[in-house]
Amino acid sequence: MTHNSRSIDSKTQITSEATLGDDLLRGADEIAKYIFGDVKHRRKVYYLTGEATKGLPHFKIGSLICARKSTILNWIAGQEARE
């Protein structure tokens, strides 16, 4: 029995995309809910991604602030290790 390598690659790519989608936070509301537990802390996200000296790791898609959950967890672990 032979396997079509192209179909296997497609399945791997779809799995990778699903994982990225699960890891991605889109917008200050989602980031605030993930970090602080409530969207009412959205202004803190704007501060941490803009003016703060040890800013929150993020990137923008257009004007939308985005972040990866895994990157935020690593950033928090790094902050804890410094103390």
Buried (B, 14 or more C-beta within 10 A) or exposed (E): EEEEEEEEEEEEEEEEEEEEEEEBBEBBBBBBBBBEEEBEBBEBBBEBBEEEEEEBEBEEEEEEBBBBBEBBEEBEEEEEEEE
